[in-house]
Amino acid sequence: MSKKYEKVYQFKIALEGIKPPIWRRIQVPENYTFWDLHVAIQDAMGWTDSHLHNFVIKNPSTGRREEIGIPTDDFMEVKIIPGWKKKIANYFSNRNDKAEYIYDYGDDWQHSIQLEKIIDRKENIAYPVCTGGARACPPEWIMLSGENWAGKSGSCGNRKN
């Protein structure tokens, strides 16, 4: 990945169906692929990338919904485009500012992704960076752990506040 970029995309990622909300705010370089965005989300949420994932977003060129992630024939009925082949800047804009992110097809953790703004890169910041959030994410293997998880406090990688 080239390190040359001028703009940074700020996203708010929220885990759906959880009250009170679990969310993170991250900033990533404009030259990121969807794979890079996935890794940044994993880091911010405190997960270990142990499951399959995909993004669902409208392709602004065609107006059609696309699924981008790790291609597999095992679980999906639709074609998944490899995330490492698609740049986020070719999809996200102020007019196309929403996507879904699904992680762990077994537990089906659904996230909303909102592009909040596109800003100038600051030279003294090592992107990606998690700039905020609320509440800890569920454990990676919640269905197997039998743990009574109640969204304990934490943000940006589940570090305690």
C-alpha positions in Angstrom: 0.0 0.0 0.0 1.3 3.4 -1.0 1.8 5.8 1.9 1.1 8.9 -0.2 -2.3 10.4 0.5 -3.7 13.8 1.3 -7.2 13.0 2.7 -8.5 11.0 5.6 -11.9 9.4 5.9 -13.6 9.6 9.3 -16.2 6.8 9.9 -18.5 6.0 12.7 -19.1 2.3 13.1 -22.0 1.1 15.3 -22.9 -2.4 16.2 -26.6 -2.9 15.3 -29.2 -4.2 17.7 -27.4 -3.4 20.9 -28.7 -0.8 23.5 -27.1 1.3 24.7 -25.1 1.6 21.5 -21.6 0.2 21.0 -19.7 2.3 18.5 -16.3 3.5 17.4 -15.0 6.5 15.4 -12.0 5.9 13.2 -9.9 7.8 10.8 -8.2 6.0 7.9 -6.2 7.1 4.8 -8.1 7.7 1.6 -6.0 5.1 -0.2 -7.2 2.2 2.0 -8.8 -0.8 0.5 -11.9 -2.5 2.0 -9.5 -5.1 3.4 -7.5 -2.3 5.2 -10.8 -0.8 6.5 -11.8 -4.2 7.8 -8.4 -4.5 9.7 -8.9 -1.0 11.2 -12.4 -1.9 12.4 -11.1 -5.2 13.9 -8.5 -3.2 15.8 -10.9 -0.5 17.0 -13.5 -3.1 18.1 -10.9 -5.3 19.9 -11.6 -8.3 17.8 -9.0 -10.8 16.4 -10.1 -11.3 12.8 -11.1 -14.9 13.5 -14.2 -14.9 11.3 -15.4 -14.1 7.7 -16.7 -10.7 6.9 -18.2 -8.6 4.2 -19.2 -5.0 3.4 -22.5 -4.1 1.6 -22.3 -0.8 -0.2 -23.9 0.8 -3.2 -21.5 1.1 -6.2 -21.7 4.8 -7.1 -20.9 4.0 -10.8 -23.7 1.5 -11.3 -26.1 2.3 -8.5 -26.1 -1.4 -7.6 -25.5 -3.0 -4.2 -22.2 -4.8 -4.0 -20.7 -7.2 -1.4 -17.0 -6.7 -0.8 -14.9 -8.9 1.6 -13.4 -12.4 1.5 -14.8 -14.5 -1.4 -16.1 -17.9 -0.4 -18.4 -20.4 -1.9 -19.2 -22.0 1.5 -21.7 -19.6 2.9 -22.8 -16.9 0.5 -25.3 -17.1 -2.3 -24.0 -13.8 -3.8 -20.7 -13.0 -5.4 -18.3 -11.3 -2.9 -15.7 -9.0 -4.5 -12.2 -9.4 -2.9 -11.8 -6.5 -0.5 -8.1 -6.1 -1.2 -9.0 -5.2 -4.8 -11.4 -2.3 -4.1 -10.4 1.2 -2.7 -12.8 2.8 -0.3 -12.3 6.2 -2.1 -14.0 4.7 -5.2 -17.2 3.9 -3.1 -17.5 6.3 -0.2 -18.3 10.0 -0.8 -20.4 12.7 0.8 -23.2 11.4 -1.5 -22.6 7.7 -0.9 -21.8 7.8 2.9 -23.3 4.6 4.2 -22.4 0.9 4.2 -23.0 -2.3 6.2 -20.3 -4.4 7.7 -21.1 -8.0 8.7 -18.6 -9.9 10.8 -18.8 -13.5 11.9 -21.5 -15.2 9.8 -22.4 -17.4 12.8 -23.0 -14.7 15.3 -24.0 -12.3 12.5 -22.6 -9.1 14.0 -24.1 -6.3 11.8 -22.6 -2.9 11.9 -23.6 0.4 10.3 -20.8 2.4 8.8 -21.3 6.2 8.3 -18.8 8.3 6.5 -18.9 11.4 8.8 -16.4 13.6 6.9 -13.3 13.7 4.7 -10.5 15.8 6.2 -7.0 16.8 5.4 -4.3 14.5 6.6 -2.3 15.7 9.6 1.4 15.0 9.3 1.9 14.1 13.0 -0.8 11.4 13.2 -0.1 7.7 12.3 -3.3 6.6 10.6 -5.4 4.6 11.1 -6.5 5.9 14.5 -9.5 5.3 16.7 -10.7 8.7 18.0 -13.6 7.7 20.2 -16.2 5.1 21.0 -18.5 3.7 23.7 -18.8 0.4 25.4 -16.9 -2.9 24.9 -17.7 -5.2 22.1 -19.0 -8.7 22.6 -16.3 -11.4 23.1 -15.0 -13.0 19.9 -16.6 -16.3 20.7 -19.7 -15.3 22.7 -21.8 -18.3 21.5 -19.1 -20.8 22.7 -18.1 -19.0 25.8 -21.4 -19.1 27.7 -20.2 -15.8 29.2 -22.9 -13.4 30.5 -21.8 -10.5 28.4 -23.6 -7.2 29.0 -21.6 -4.7 27.0 -19.1 -3.7 29.7 -17.4 -0.3 29.4 -14.6 0.2 27.0 -13.8 1.9 23.7 -11.1 1.8 21.0 -10.1 -1.8 21.1 -12.1 -2.6 24.2 -9.6 -0.9 26.5 -11.3 0.1 29.7 -12.2 3.8 29.9 
